[in-house]
Amino acid sequence: MIKNAIAYITRKKNRTFIIFVILTILLSCLYSCLSIMKSSNSLEKSLYKLSDSSLSITKKDGGYFDVDQFKDIEKIKEAEEMIFQYNGSAKPIKAKVVDGEQRIE
């Protein structure tokens, strides 16, 4: 059977070459389309991550905001997620600071 296939290819050189070229072009086009799809998906994900914006508000005098001032922001329907984060130093009142070697029993 393999001998017959080799004999067919040697007899029909032009036809075999044309089929080989067509298959090569077809497979290279398929490969390029798949790679373009993969790169566009990764580009879409990276653009979404970059466009996902956030907002940070600080006072000019370095003071602190009251959280109740921002209750109206929750009514905005375009703002899907709000994370109120406090960046400041805390001073304990009527408490002792626990050292690294101390343990709570």
C-alpha positions as CSV (number, residue, x, y, z in Angstrom):
1,M,0.0,0.0,0.0
2,I,2.8,2.4,0.8
3,K,4.5,1.4,-2.5
4,N,1.4,2.4,-4.3
5,A,1.2,5.8,-2.6
6,I,4.8,6.5,-3.4
7,A,4.3,5.5,-7.0
8,Y,1.2,7.7,-7.2
9,I,3.1,10.7,-5.9
10,T,6.0,10.2,-8.3
11,R,3.6,9.9,-11.3
12,K,1.5,12.9,-10.4
13,K,4.1,15.4,-9.3
14,N,2.3,18.5,-10.4
15,R,-1.0,17.6,-8.8
16,T,0.7,16.5,-5.6
17,F,2.7,19.8,-5.5
18,I,-0.5,21.9,-6.0
19,I,-2.3,20.0,-3.2
20,F,0.7,20.4,-0.9
21,V,0.8,24.2,-1.6
22,I,-3.0,24.5,-1.0
23,L,-2.9,22.6,2.2
24,T,0.1,24.6,3.4
25,I,-1.6,27.9,2.7
26,L,-4.9,26.7,4.3
27,L,-3.1,25.5,7.5
28,S,-1.1,28.7,7.8
29,C,-4.2,30.8,7.4
30,L,-5.9,28.8,10.1
31,Y,-3.0,29.1,12.4
32,S,-2.8,32.9,11.9
33,C,-6.6,33.2,12.6
34,L,-6.3,31.3,15.8
35,S,-3.3,33.3,17.0
36,I,-5.2,36.6,16.2
37,M,-8.2,35.4,18.2
38,K,-5.9,34.5,21.1
39,S,-4.1,37.8,21.1
40,S,-7.4,39.8,20.8
41,N,-8.8,37.9,23.8
42,S,-5.7,38.7,25.9
43,L,-5.8,42.3,24.7
44,E,-9.5,42.6,25.7
45,K,-8.7,41.3,29.2
46,S,-5.8,43.6,29.7
47,L,-7.8,46.6,28.5
48,Y,-10.6,45.8,30.9
49,K,-8.1,45.6,33.8
50,L,-6.6,48.9,32.8
51,S,-9.9,50.7,32.3
52,D,-11.3,49.4,35.6
53,S,-10.7,52.7,37.5
54,S,-10.7,53.7,41.1
55,L,-10.9,57.0,42.9
56,S,-8.9,58.2,45.9
57,I,-10.0,61.3,47.8
58,T,-7.8,63.1,50.4
59,K,-8.3,66.4,52.2
60,K,-6.1,69.3,51.5
61,D,-5.2,69.9,55.1
62,G,-4.4,66.3,55.7
63,G,-7.4,65.8,57.9
64,Y,-9.8,62.9,58.0
65,F,-13.3,62.5,56.4
66,D,-16.4,61.3,58.2
67,V,-17.7,58.2,56.5
68,D,-21.3,59.5,56.6
69,Q,-20.3,62.2,54.1
70,F,-20.0,59.5,51.4
71,K,-23.5,57.9,51.9
72,D,-24.8,59.6,48.7
73,I,-22.2,57.9,46.6
74,E,-23.9,54.6,47.1
75,K,-27.0,55.9,45.3
76,I,-25.1,56.3,42.1
77,K,-26.0,53.3,39.9
78,E,-22.8,53.5,37.8
79,A,-20.7,52.9,40.9
80,E,-20.9,49.2,41.4
81,E,-18.4,48.7,44.2
82,M,-17.3,51.0,47.0
83,I,-14.5,50.2,49.4
84,F,-14.0,52.7,52.1
85,Q,-10.4,52.4,53.4
86,Y,-8.9,54.3,56.2
87,N,-5.2,55.2,55.8
88,G,-4.0,56.7,59.0
89,S,-2.4,56.0,62.3
90,A,-4.5,54.7,65.2
91,K,-4.0,55.6,68.8
92,P,-5.4,53.1,71.3
93,I,-7.4,54.5,74.2
94,K,-7.3,52.6,77.5
95,A,-5.4,49.7,75.9
96,K,-1.9,48.3,75.9
97,V,0.0,47.7,72.7
98,V,0.9,44.0,72.4
99,D,4.5,43.3,71.8
100,G,5.7,40.6,69.3
101,E,6.7,38.2,72.1
102,Q,3.6,38.6,74.2
103,R,0.8,36.2,74.0
104,I,-2.9,36.3,74.6
105,E,-4.1,33.6,77.0
